[in-house]
Amino acid sequence: MGKVKHILQTKGNSIFAVAPSVMVYEAIEIMCEKNIGGLLIVEEGRLVGIFTERDYARKIILKGKSSKETPISDIMTSNLVTVDSETTIEECMQVMVSCKIRHLPVVDDGLLVGIISIGDVVRSVIDEQKVIIHHLETYITGQA
C-alpha cells in the first residue's frame, strides 16, 4: 500500500495556516476561499493546532459565540494527531477511524510538510485499486 509521501507528491504539499491570534471569522473566510475543511495553526514556525469545520460547528455556533470576536486559539484542537511522510495509507485510515478525525498534519523531523484529508486517503485507495484491477485484467487476458 502507498505512503503519505505519495499523496503529497500527487496533491502537492500546500499548507494553509494562520496564527493563533487570528479571529475565527477570518479563518472561515480563508477556508471558504481555498475550499478546504481544515486550517493549521502555526506559531513561530511550530504547529500548535488545527481548526476544522467541525470545531466551528461545535465550539462557535452551538455555544453561541461570535466568530468575529473569538480568537482561533480559544477553540482550536491542540491535542494533535500527526503522521510522517513514511506512514502507510492503511495506517492513516486506522488513525482517522480510531480518532474520529478527517485531517492529518504531516510532520517530518519536527517540520510541518503538509496535511492530508480523508478524501485524499480515499482517492489514494481507489487509485491503487484501479491499478491492481488493471494488472489482474492484463494477466488474466494474457495481454502482458
Contacts in CASP RR format, 6 or more apart in sequence:
PFRMAT RR
TARGET T0000
AUTHOR 0000-0000-0000
METHOD contacts of the structure
MODEL  1
MGKVKHILQTKGNSIFAVAPSVMVYEAIEIMCEKNIGGLLIVEEGRLVGI
FTERDYARKIILKGKSSKETPISDIMTSNLVTVDSETTIEECMQVMVSCK
IRHLPVVDDGLLVGIISIGDVVRSVIDEQKVIIHHLETYITGQA
1 88 0 8 1.000
1 89 0 8 1.000
1 90 0 8 1.000
1 128 0 8 1.000
2 88 0 8 1.000
2 89 0 8 1.000
2 124 0 8 1.000
2 128 0 8 1.000
3 85 0 8 1.000
3 86 0 8 1.000
3 87 0 8 1.000
3 88 0 8 1.000
3 89 0 8 1.000
4 83 0 8 1.000
4 84 0 8 1.000
4 85 0 8 1.000
4 86 0 8 1.000
4 87 0 8 1.000
4 88 0 8 1.000
4 89 0 8 1.000
4 92 0 8 1.000
4 104 0 8 1.000
4 106 0 8 1.000
4 116 0 8 1.000
5 85 0 8 1.000
5 86 0 8 1.000
6 89 0 8 1.000
6 124 0 8 1.000
7 89 0 8 1.000
7 116 0 8 1.000
7 120 0 8 1.000
7 121 0 8 1.000
7 124 0 8 1.000
8 85 0 8 1.000
8 106 0 8 1.000
8 113 0 8 1.000
8 114 0 8 1.000
8 116 0 8 1.000
10 124 0 8 1.000
11 116 0 8 1.000
11 120 0 8 1.000
13 106 0 8 1.000
13 113 0 8 1.000
13 114 0 8 1.000
14 114 0 8 1.000
15 40 0 8 1.000
15 112 0 8 1.000
15 113 0 8 1.000
15 114 0 8 1.000
15 115 0 8 1.000
16 30 0 8 1.000
16 31 0 8 1.000
16 34 0 8 1.000
16 36 0 8 1.000
16 38 0 8 1.000
16 39 0 8 1.000
16 40 0 8 1.000
17 39 0 8 1.000
17 40 0 8 1.000
17 41 0 8 1.000
17 42 0 8 1.000
17 112 0 8 1.000
18 26 0 8 1.000
18 27 0 8 1.000
18 30 0 8 1.000
18 39 0 8 1.000
18 40 0 8 1.000
18 41 0 8 1.000
18 42 0 8 1.000
18 51 0 8 1.000
18 72 0 8 1.000
19 41 0 8 1.000
19 42 0 8 1.000
19 43 0 8 1.000
20 41 0 8 1.000
20 43 0 8 1.000
20 48 0 8 1.000
20 49 0 8 1.000
20 71 0 8 1.000
20 72 0 8 1.000
20 73 0 8 1.000
20 76 0 8 1.000
21 71 0 8 1.000
21 72 0 8 1.000
21 73 0 8 1.000
22 71 0 8 1.000
22 72 0 8 1.000
23 67 0 8 1.000
23 68 0 8 1.000
23 69 0 8 1.000
23 70 0 8 1.000
23 71 0 8 1.000
23 72 0 8 1.000
24 51 0 8 1.000
24 56 0 8 1.000
24 60 0 8 1.000
24 65 0 8 1.000
24 67 0 8 1.000
24 68 0 8 1.000
24 70 0 8 1.000
24 71 0 8 1.000
24 72 0 8 1.000
24 75 0 8 1.000
25 67 0 8 1.000
25 68 0 8 1.000
27 39 0 8 1.000
27 51 0 8 1.000
27 72 0 8 1.000
28 56 0 8 1.000
28 67 0 8 1.000
30 39 0 8 1.000
31 37 0 8 1.000
31 38 0 8 1.000
31 39 0 8 1.000
31 53 0 8 1.000
37 52 0 8 1.000
37 53 0 8 1.000
37 102 0 8 1.000
37 103 0 8 1.000
37 117 0 8 1.000
38 50 0 8 1.000
38 51 0 8 1.000
38 52 0 8 1.000
38 53 0 8 1.000
38 103 0 8 1.000
38 115 0 8 1.000
38 117 0 8 1.000
39 50 0 8 1.000
39 51 0 8 1.000
39 52 0 8 1.000
39 72 0 8 1.000
40 47 0 8 1.000
40 49 0 8 1.000
40 50 0 8 1.000
40 51 0 8 1.000
40 105 0 8 1.000
40 112 0 8 1.000
40 115 0 8 1.000
41 47 0 8 1.000
41 48 0 8 1.000
41 49 0 8 1.000
41 50 0 8 1.000
41 51 0 8 1.000
41 72 0 8 1.000
41 73 0 8 1.000
41 76 0 8 1.000
42 48 0 8 1.000
42 112 0 8 1.000
45 112 0 8 1.000
47 80 0 8 1.000
47 82 0 8 1.000
47 105 0 8 1.000
47 107 0 8 1.000
47 112 0 8 1.000
48 76 0 8 1.000
48 78 0 8 1.000
49 76 0 8 1.000
49 77 0 8 1.000
49 78 0 8 1.000
49 80 0 8 1.000
50 76 0 8 1.000
50 77 0 8 1.000
50 80 0 8 1.000
50 103 0 8 1.000
50 105 0 8 1.000
51 72 0 8 1.000
51 75 0 8 1.000
51 76 0 8 1.000
51 77 0 8 1.000
52 77 0 8 1.000
52 102 0 8 1.000
52 103 0 8 1.000
54 102 0 8 1.000
55 75 0 8 1.000
55 76 0 8 1.000
55 77 0 8 1.000
56 67 0 8 1.000
56 75 0 8 1.000
59 65 0 8 1.000
59 75 0 8 1.000
60 66 0 8 1.000
60 67 0 8 1.000
60 70 0 8 1.000
60 75 0 8 1.000
65 75 0 8 1.000
80 105 0 8 1.000
81 95 0 8 1.000
81 99 0 8 1.000
81 101 0 8 1.000
81 104 0 8 1.000
82 104 0 8 1.000
82 105 0 8 1.000
82 106 0 8 1.000
82 107 0 8 1.000
83 91 0 8 1.000
83 92 0 8 1.000
83 95 0 8 1.000
83 104 0 8 1.000
83 105 0 8 1.000
83 106 0 8 1.000
83 107 0 8 1.000
83 116 0 8 1.000
84 106 0 8 1.000
84 107 0 8 1.000
84 108 0 8 1.000
85 106 0 8 1.000
85 108 0 8 1.000
85 113 0 8 1.000
89 121 0 8 1.000
89 124 0 8 1.000
89 125 0 8 1.000
89 128 0 8 1.000
92 104 0 8 1.000
92 116 0 8 1.000
92 121 0 8 1.000
93 121 0 8 1.000
93 125 0 8 1.000
95 101 0 8 1.000
95 104 0 8 1.000
96 102 0 8 1.000
96 104 0 8 1.000
96 118 0 8 1.000
96 121 0 8 1.000
102 117 0 8 1.000
102 118 0 8 1.000
102 119 0 8 1.000
103 115 0 8 1.000
103 116 0 8 1.000
103 117 0 8 1.000
103 118 0 8 1.000
104 115 0 8 1.000
104 116 0 8 1.000
104 117 0 8 1.000
105 112 0 8 1.000
105 114 0 8 1.000
105 115 0 8 1.000
106 112 0 8 1.000
106 113 0 8 1.000
106 114 0 8 1.000
106 115 0 8 1.000
106 116 0 8 1.000
107 113 0 8 1.000
138 144 0 8 1.000
END
